[in-house]
């Protein structure tokens, strides 16, 4: 994935502006498309949705290997885990490359798009092609 597009998605996660159903359709249908009984919040999207369990598990293992923090530890609160994912914890002052990759994999699984143009949704692949031409 193009680095600039990945950075956009990561910034949108950090500012809680990923277009999840709880943000796009808060009045009509804020439910998760994979877990209809649950609201699709950023926390649900990144930490709890079973549709992304494998990606999340791989990220937690990689994060523990690189940073020595087990995000799967049941003693950690969701808030603390989110702070690690969104780069608000200061570990070794490293760039959040691993976290950026995780957020982007989650976005792809969910099939989210950044923009709409002329009533059509643009896929991540469309945006990557546009960015590559710049």
ROTORTOR-855934 format. One line per field, with one value per residue (C-alpha): residue number from 1; residue in one letter; chain; x, y, z. Coordinates in nm, 3 decimals. Layout:
// ROTORTOR-855934
n [NUM | ...];
res [A | ...];
chain [A | ...];
X [X | ...];
Y [Y | ...];
Z [Z | ...];
// end
This chain:
// ROTORTOR-855934
n [1 | 2 | 3 | 4 | 5 | 6 | 7 | 8 | 9 | 10 | 11 | 12 | 13 | 14 | 15 | 16 | 17 | 18 | 19 | 20 | 21 | 22 | 23 | 24 | 25 | 26 | 27 | 28 | 29 | 30 | 31 | 32 | 33 | 34 | 35 | 36 | 37 | 38 | 39 | 40 | 41 | 42 | 43 | 44 | 45 | 46 | 47 | 48 | 49 | 50 | 51 | 52 | 53 | 54 | 55 | 56 | 57 | 58 | 59 | 60 | 61 | 62 | 63 | 64 | 65 | 66 | 67 | 68 | 69 | 70 | 71 | 72 | 73 | 74 | 75 | 76 | 77 | 78 | 79 | 80 | 81 | 82 | 83 | 84 | 85 | 86 | 87 | 88 | 89 | 90 | 91 | 92 | 93 | 94 | 95 | 96 | 97 | 98 | 99 | 100 | 101 | 102 | 103 | 104 | 105 | 106 | 107 | 108 | 109 | 110 | 111 | 112 | 113 | 114 | 115 | 116 | 117 | 118 | 119 | 120 | 121 | 122 | 123 | 124 | 125 | 126 | 127 | 128 | 129 | 130 | 131 | 132 | 133 | 134];
res [X | X | X | X | X | X | X | X | X | X | X | X | X | X | X | X | X | X | X | X | X | X | X | X | X | X | X | X | X | X | X | X | X | X | X | X | X | X | X | X | X | X | X | X | X | X | X | X | X | X | X | X | X | X | X | X | X | X | X | X | X | X | X | X | X | X | X | X | X | X | X | X | X | X | X | X | X | X | X | X | X | X | X | X | X | X | X | X | X | X | X | X | X | X | X | X | X | X | X | X | X | X | X | X | X | X | X | X | X | X | X | X | X | X | X | X | X | X | X | X | X | X | X | X | X | X | X | X | X | X | X | X | X | X];
chain [A | A | A | A | A | A | A | A | A | A | A | A | A | A | A | A | A | A | A | A | A | A | A | A | A | A | A | A | A | A | A | A | A | A | A | A | A | A | A | A | A | A | A | A | A | A | A | A | A | A | A | A | A | A | A | A | A | A | A | A | A | A | A | A | A | A | A | A | A | A | A | A | A | A | A | A | A | A | A | A | A | A | A | A | A | A | A | A | A | A | A | A | A | A | A | A | A | A | A | A | A | A | A | A | A | A | A | A | A | A | A | A | A | A | A | A | A | A | A | A | A | A | A | A | A | A | A | A | A | A | A | A | A | A];
X [0.000 | 0.123 | 0.277 | 0.081 | -0.253 | -0.154 | -0.067 | -0.408 | -0.591 | -0.374 | -0.437 | -0.810 | -0.795 | -0.605 | -0.870 | -1.159 | -1.272 | -1.270 | -1.612 | -1.753 | -2.128 | -2.149 | -2.007 | -2.166 | -2.513 | -2.542 | -2.919 | -3.026 | -2.785 | -2.467 | -2.434 | -2.127 | -2.185 | -2.028 | -2.188 | -2.533 | -2.613 | -2.311 | -2.231 | -1.944 | -1.726 | -1.352 | -1.287 | -1.512 | -1.354 | -0.996 | -1.031 | -1.344 | -1.491 | -1.451 | -1.418 | -1.071 | -0.955 | -0.667 | -0.526 | -0.556 | -0.386 | -0.096 | -0.059 | -0.061 | 0.213 | 0.426 | 0.375 | 0.482 | 0.792 | 0.892 | 0.789 | 0.770 | 0.406 | 0.141 | -0.171 | -0.364 | -0.309 | -0.650 | -0.525 | -0.500 | -0.804 | -0.938 | -0.831 | -0.468 | -0.465 | -0.613 | -0.341 | -0.076 | -0.247 | -0.297 | 0.058 | -0.029 | 0.208 | 0.574 | 0.760 | 1.120 | 1.016 | 0.979 | 0.766 | 0.432 | 0.501 | 0.351 | 0.039 | -0.006 | 0.011 | -0.243 | -0.498 | -0.465 | -0.518 | -0.829 | -0.959 | -0.910 | -1.096 | -1.386 | -1.379 | -1.383 | -1.324 | -1.181 | -1.381 | -1.689 | -1.675 | -1.979 | -2.186 | -1.940 | -1.724 | -1.356 | -1.181 | -0.838 | -0.695 | -0.843 | -0.689 | -0.352 | -0.355 | -0.437 | -0.159 | 0.089 | 0.019 | 0.097];
Y [0.000 | 0.348 | 0.510 | 0.833 | 0.652 | 0.438 | 0.753 | 0.905 | 0.602 | 0.602 | 0.973 | 0.912 | 0.636 | 0.865 | 1.135 | 0.885 | 0.988 | 0.654 | 0.633 | 0.350 | 0.304 | 0.471 | 0.787 | 0.773 | 0.648 | 0.731 | 0.771 | 0.506 | 0.212 | 0.229 | -0.149 | -0.342 | -0.522 | -0.836 | -0.811 | -0.655 | -0.645 | -0.423 | -0.062 | -0.021 | 0.214 | 0.260 | 0.044 | -0.235 | -0.208 | -0.234 | -0.455 | -0.667 | -0.748 | -1.123 | -1.060 | -0.917 | -1.157 | -1.306 | -0.966 | -0.839 | -1.152 | -1.116 | -0.747 | -0.820 | -1.084 | -0.850 | -0.563 | -0.779 | -0.895 | -0.538 | -0.351 | -0.608 | -0.521 | -0.795 | -0.616 | -0.940 | -0.933 | -0.944 | -0.699 | -0.419 | -0.201 | -0.126 | 0.236 | 0.136 | -0.098 | 0.176 | 0.417 | 0.169 | 0.107 | 0.477 | 0.568 | 0.771 | 0.569 | 0.661 | 0.336 | 0.378 | 0.686 | 0.460 | 0.557 | 0.373 | 0.164 | -0.151 | 0.030 | 0.201 | -0.137 | -0.285 | -0.005 | -0.034 | -0.410 | -0.359 | -0.096 | -0.335 | -0.615 | -0.379 | -0.249 | 0.117 | 0.401 | 0.746 | 0.952 | 0.954 | 1.117 | 1.171 | 0.937 | 0.650 | 0.509 | 0.488 | 0.174 | 0.174 | 0.038 | 0.333 | 0.578 | 0.401 | 0.436 | 0.808 | 0.864 | 0.667 | 0.902 | 1.215];
Z [0.000 | -0.080 | 0.227 | 0.198 | 0.179 | 0.478 | 0.672 | 0.588 | 0.729 | 1.040 | 1.095 | 1.054 | 1.317 | 1.556 | 1.515 | 1.529 | 1.182 | 1.000 | 0.830 | 1.043 | 1.066 | 1.408 | 1.248 | 0.903 | 1.000 | 1.374 | 1.361 | 1.111 | 1.147 | 1.352 | 1.378 | 1.270 | 0.938 | 1.090 | 1.438 | 1.384 | 1.755 | 1.829 | 1.743 | 1.499 | 1.704 | 1.654 | 1.961 | 1.828 | 1.482 | 1.612 | 1.921 | 1.925 | 1.583 | 1.519 | 1.144 | 1.208 | 1.479 | 1.276 | 1.173 | 1.530 | 1.670 | 1.425 | 1.513 | 1.888 | 1.841 | 1.626 | 1.871 | 2.165 | 1.974 | 1.880 | 2.195 | 2.475 | 2.551 | 2.538 | 2.411 | 2.453 | 2.831 | 2.998 | 3.264 | 3.005 | 2.954 | 2.607 | 2.657 | 2.718 | 2.418 | 2.197 | 2.317 | 2.200 | 1.865 | 1.795 | 1.895 | 2.204 | 2.421 | 2.401 | 2.342 | 2.228 | 2.026 | 1.724 | 1.425 | 1.438 | 1.126 | 1.275 | 1.391 | 1.053 | 0.880 | 1.125 | 1.075 | 0.699 | 0.702 | 0.913 | 0.670 | 0.378 | 0.556 | 0.625 | 0.265 | 0.366 | 0.122 | 0.181 | -0.064 | -0.280 | -0.621 | -0.843 | -0.629 | -0.669 | -0.394 | -0.468 | -0.356 | -0.193 | -0.517 | -0.712 | -0.467 | -0.479 | -0.860 | -0.831 | -0.578 | -0.793 | -1.085 | -0.885];
// end
